[in-house]
Amino acid sequence: MTDIKAAARAEAFQRRAEAFAAGQGQAAEILADFLAPHRGKVLSGYMPMRSEIDPLPAMAVHQGPVGVPVIVAKAAPLRFREWSPGCRMVEGTFKALVPEEGAWLEPEVVIVPMLAFDARGYRLGYGGGFYDRTLELLRARGPVLAVGFAFSAQEMAEVPIDQFDQRLDAVVTEKGVTVFA
């Protein structure tokens, strides 16, 4: 499975880079509209890196607490530190920006970055398992909405999965929203 996922990641990186170069259109606005009914809930977003689609405009208009992921240890679930536009950021693990200070939040809605997704609602991440562990932990505590955010070009026929992969509830792209039953 490791080799299969590695090959899928290589293809997905290329497809995402090409989509990124073309621009994300109204993707952030579509995401904000999808999230609007969840105002008041704790939202986690992410700080986009490299060619990831940018959720920051949707995070900035969310009416409720917003956090961003912080990697606290290898093979551990993520924690989420409170974020707001303009807060002081520092470099964290893997050079991801994280708030220098702020409260720890437990999200009810999680915007999930990815390399690829499929029509079943599965995603291909970077291979660290951080989001899968996190979603498993959060879902054990109560309902959590996992929203993948990606370019439509990141959809592949079938993402390779194993027993640890957590399914998304929806994916938002520049072309619209797909909700998985």
Contacts in CASP RR format, 6 or more apart in sequence:
PFRMAT RR
TARGET T0000
AUTHOR 0000-0000-0000
METHOD contacts of the structure
MODEL  1
MTDIKAAARAEAFQRRAEAFAAGQGQAAEILADFLAPHRGKVLSGYMPMR
SEIDPLPAMAVHQGPVGVPVIVAKAAPLRFREWSPGCRMVEGTFKALVPE
EGAWLEPEVVIVPMLAFDARGYRLGYGGGFYDRTLELLRARGPVLAVGFA
FSAQEMAEVPIDQFDQRLDAVVTEKGVTVFA
1 160 0 8 1.000
1 162 0 8 1.000
4 160 0 8 1.000
5 124 0 8 1.000
5 127 0 8 1.000
5 160 0 8 1.000
8 115 0 8 1.000
8 116 0 8 1.000
8 124 0 8 1.000
8 156 0 8 1.000
8 159 0 8 1.000
8 160 0 8 1.000
9 115 0 8 1.000
9 116 0 8 1.000
9 124 0 8 1.000
9 125 0 8 1.000
9 126 0 8 1.000
9 127 0 8 1.000
11 116 0 8 1.000
11 156 0 8 1.000
12 115 0 8 1.000
12 116 0 8 1.000
12 124 0 8 1.000
12 154 0 8 1.000
12 156 0 8 1.000
13 51 0 8 1.000
13 115 0 8 1.000
15 116 0 8 1.000
15 151 0 8 1.000
15 153 0 8 1.000
15 154 0 8 1.000
15 156 0 8 1.000
16 51 0 8 1.000
16 52 0 8 1.000
16 115 0 8 1.000
16 116 0 8 1.000
16 150 0 8 1.000
16 151 0 8 1.000
16 153 0 8 1.000
16 154 0 8 1.000
17 51 0 8 1.000
18 153 0 8 1.000
19 51 0 8 1.000
19 151 0 8 1.000
19 152 0 8 1.000
19 153 0 8 1.000
19 154 0 8 1.000
20 51 0 8 1.000
20 52 0 8 1.000
20 53 0 8 1.000
20 151 0 8 1.000
21 51 0 8 1.000
23 174 0 8 1.000
24 53 0 8 1.000
24 54 0 8 1.000
24 151 0 8 1.000
24 174 0 8 1.000
25 174 0 8 1.000
26 174 0 8 1.000
27 53 0 8 1.000
27 54 0 8 1.000
27 149 0 8 1.000
27 151 0 8 1.000
27 172 0 8 1.000
27 173 0 8 1.000
27 174 0 8 1.000
28 54 0 8 1.000
28 55 0 8 1.000
28 56 0 8 1.000
28 57 0 8 1.000
28 58 0 8 1.000
29 57 0 8 1.000
29 58 0 8 1.000
30 172 0 8 1.000
30 173 0 8 1.000
30 174 0 8 1.000
30 176 0 8 1.000
30 177 0 8 1.000
31 55 0 8 1.000
31 58 0 8 1.000
31 111 0 8 1.000
31 147 0 8 1.000
31 149 0 8 1.000
31 172 0 8 1.000
32 57 0 8 1.000
32 58 0 8 1.000
32 61 0 8 1.000
32 62 0 8 1.000
34 147 0 8 1.000
34 170 0 8 1.000
34 172 0 8 1.000
34 177 0 8 1.000
35 43 0 8 1.000
35 58 0 8 1.000
35 62 0 8 1.000
35 109 0 8 1.000
35 147 0 8 1.000
38 62 0 8 1.000
38 108 0 8 1.000
38 109 0 8 1.000
38 145 0 8 1.000
39 62 0 8 1.000
39 63 0 8 1.000
39 64 0 8 1.000
40 63 0 8 1.000
40 64 0 8 1.000
40 65 0 8 1.000
41 64 0 8 1.000
41 108 0 8 1.000
41 109 0 8 1.000
42 64 0 8 1.000
42 65 0 8 1.000
42 66 0 8 1.000
42 67 0 8 1.000
42 80 0 8 1.000
42 105 0 8 1.000
42 106 0 8 1.000
42 107 0 8 1.000
42 108 0 8 1.000
42 109 0 8 1.000
43 59 0 8 1.000
43 62 0 8 1.000
43 64 0 8 1.000
43 65 0 8 1.000
43 66 0 8 1.000
43 67 0 8 1.000
43 107 0 8 1.000
43 108 0 8 1.000
43 109 0 8 1.000
43 110 0 8 1.000
43 111 0 8 1.000
44 66 0 8 1.000
44 67 0 8 1.000
44 68 0 8 1.000
44 69 0 8 1.000
44 80 0 8 1.000
44 105 0 8 1.000
44 107 0 8 1.000
44 109 0 8 1.000
44 110 0 8 1.000
44 111 0 8 1.000
45 55 0 8 1.000
45 59 0 8 1.000
45 66 0 8 1.000
45 67 0 8 1.000
45 68 0 8 1.000
45 69 0 8 1.000
45 83 0 8 1.000
45 110 0 8 1.000
45 111 0 8 1.000
46 52 0 8 1.000
46 55 0 8 1.000
46 68 0 8 1.000
46 69 0 8 1.000
46 96 0 8 1.000
46 111 0 8 1.000
46 112 0 8 1.000
46 113 0 8 1.000
47 56 0 8 1.000
47 68 0 8 1.000
47 89 0 8 1.000
47 96 0 8 1.000
47 97 0 8 1.000
47 98 0 8 1.000
48 54 0 8 1.000
48 55 0 8 1.000
48 56 0 8 1.000
48 113 0 8 1.000
49 94 0 8 1.000
49 95 0 8 1.000
49 96 0 8 1.000
52 113 0 8 1.000
53 113 0 8 1.000
53 149 0 8 1.000
53 150 0 8 1.000
53 151 0 8 1.000
53 174 0 8 1.000
55 111 0 8 1.000
55 149 0 8 1.000
56 85 0 8 1.000
58 111 0 8 1.000
59 66 0 8 1.000
59 83 0 8 1.000
59 111 0 8 1.000
60 85 0 8 1.000
65 82 0 8 1.000
65 105 0 8 1.000
66 82 0 8 1.000
66 83 0 8 1.000
66 84 0 8 1.000
67 80 0 8 1.000
67 81 0 8 1.000
67 82 0 8 1.000
67 83 0 8 1.000
67 99 0 8 1.000
67 105 0 8 1.000
67 107 0 8 1.000
68 80 0 8 1.000
68 81 0 8 1.000
68 83 0 8 1.000
68 97 0 8 1.000
68 98 0 8 1.000
68 99 0 8 1.000
69 78 0 8 1.000
69 79 0 8 1.000
69 80 0 8 1.000
69 96 0 8 1.000
69 98 0 8 1.000
69 130 0 8 1.000
69 134 0 8 1.000
70 78 0 8 1.000
70 79 0 8 1.000
70 80 0 8 1.000
70 81 0 8 1.000
70 92 0 8 1.000
70 93 0 8 1.000
70 98 0 8 1.000
71 78 0 8 1.000
71 92 0 8 1.000
71 93 0 8 1.000
71 94 0 8 1.000
71 96 0 8 1.000
71 130 0 8 1.000
72 78 0 8 1.000
72 79 0 8 1.000
75 128 0 8 1.000
75 129 0 8 1.000
75 133 0 8 1.000
76 130 0 8 1.000
76 133 0 8 1.000
77 130 0 8 1.000
77 133 0 8 1.000
77 134 0 8 1.000
77 136 0 8 1.000
77 137 0 8 1.000
77 138 0 8 1.000
78 130 0 8 1.000
78 131 0 8 1.000
78 133 0 8 1.000
78 134 0 8 1.000
79 104 0 8 1.000
80 104 0 8 1.000
80 105 0 8 1.000
80 106 0 8 1.000
80 107 0 8 1.000
81 98 0 8 1.000
81 99 0 8 1.000
81 101 0 8 1.000
81 102 0 8 1.000
81 103 0 8 1.000
81 104 0 8 1.000
81 105 0 8 1.000
82 99 0 8 1.000
82 102 0 8 1.000
82 103 0 8 1.000
82 104 0 8 1.000
82 105 0 8 1.000
83 99 0 8 1.000
87 99 0 8 1.000
87 100 0 8 1.000
87 102 0 8 1.000
88 99 0 8 1.000
88 100 0 8 1.000
88 101 0 8 1.000
89 97 0 8 1.000
89 98 0 8 1.000
89 99 0 8 1.000
89 100 0 8 1.000
90 97 0 8 1.000
90 98 0 8 1.000
90 99 0 8 1.000
90 100 0 8 1.000
91 97 0 8 1.000
91 98 0 8 1.000
92 98 0 8 1.000
106 138 0 8 1.000
106 141 0 8 1.000
107 138 0 8 1.000
107 144 0 8 1.000
108 143 0 8 1.000
108 144 0 8 1.000
108 145 0 8 1.000
109 144 0 8 1.000
109 145 0 8 1.000
109 147 0 8 1.000
110 131 0 8 1.000
110 134 0 8 1.000
110 135 0 8 1.000
110 138 0 8 1.000
110 144 0 8 1.000
110 145 0 8 1.000
110 146 0 8 1.000
110 147 0 8 1.000
111 147 0 8 1.000
111 148 0 8 1.000
111 149 0 8 1.000
112 123 0 8 1.000
112 131 0 8 1.000
112 135 0 8 1.000
112 146 0 8 1.000
112 147 0 8 1.000
112 148 0 8 1.000
112 149 0 8 1.000
112 168 0 8 1.000
113 125 0 8 1.000
113 148 0 8 1.000
113 149 0 8 1.000
113 150 0 8 1.000
114 123 0 8 1.000
114 124 0 8 1.000
114 125 0 8 1.000
114 148 0 8 1.000
114 149 0 8 1.000
114 150 0 8 1.000
114 154 0 8 1.000
115 123 0 8 1.000
115 124 0 8 1.000
115 125 0 8 1.000
115 126 0 8 1.000
115 154 0 8 1.000
116 123 0 8 1.000
116 124 0 8 1.000
116 125 0 8 1.000
116 150 0 8 1.000
116 154 0 8 1.000
116 155 0 8 1.000
116 156 0 8 1.000
116 159 0 8 1.000
117 123 0 8 1.000
117 124 0 8 1.000
117 148 0 8 1.000
117 150 0 8 1.000
117 154 0 8 1.000
117 155 0 8 1.000
117 156 0 8 1.000
117 159 0 8 1.000
117 168 0 8 1.000
117 171 0 8 1.000
118 155 0 8 1.000
118 156 0 8 1.000
118 157 0 8 1.000
118 158 0 8 1.000
118 159 0 8 1.000
119 155 0 8 1.000
119 178 0 8 1.000
120 158 0 8 1.000
120 159 0 8 1.000
120 167 0 8 1.000
120 180 0 8 1.000
121 167 0 8 1.000
121 168 0 8 1.000
121 171 0 8 1.000
121 178 0 8 1.000
121 180 0 8 1.000
122 159 0 8 1.000
122 161 0 8 1.000
122 165 0 8 1.000
122 167 0 8 1.000
122 168 0 8 1.000
123 131 0 8 1.000
123 148 0 8 1.000
123 159 0 8 1.000
123 165 0 8 1.000
123 168 0 8 1.000
123 171 0 8 1.000
124 156 0 8 1.000
124 159 0 8 1.000
124 160 0 8 1.000
125 131 0 8 1.000
129 164 0 8 1.000
131 166 0 8 1.000
132 164 0 8 1.000
132 165 0 8 1.000
132 166 0 8 1.000
133 164 0 8 1.000
135 144 0 8 1.000
135 146 0 8 1.000
135 166 0 8 1.000
136 164 0 8 1.000
136 166 0 8 1.000
138 144 0 8 1.000
139 166 0 8 1.000
145 169 0 8 1.000
145 170 0 8 1.000
146 166 0 8 1.000
146 167 0 8 1.000
146 168 0 8 1.000
146 169 0 8 1.000
146 170 0 8 1.000
147 168 0 8 1.000
147 169 0 8 1.000
147 170 0 8 1.000
147 171 0 8 1.000
147 172 0 8 1.000
148 168 0 8 1.000
148 170 0 8 1.000
148 171 0 8 1.000
148 172 0 8 1.000
149 171 0 8 1.000
149 172 0 8 1.000
149 173 0 8 1.000
150 171 0 8 1.000
150 172 0 8 1.000
150 173 0 8 1.000
151 173 0 8 1.000
151 174 0 8 1.000
152 173 0 8 1.000
152 174 0 8 1.000
152 175 0 8 1.000
152 176 0 8 1.000
154 173 0 8 1.000
155 171 0 8 1.000
155 173 0 8 1.000
159 165 0 8 1.000
167 180 0 8 1.000
168 180 0 8 1.000
169 179 0 8 1.000
169 180 0 8 1.000
170 177 0 8 1.000
170 178 0 8 1.000
170 179 0 8 1.000
170 180 0 8 1.000
171 177 0 8 1.000
171 178 0 8 1.000
171 180 0 8 1.000
END
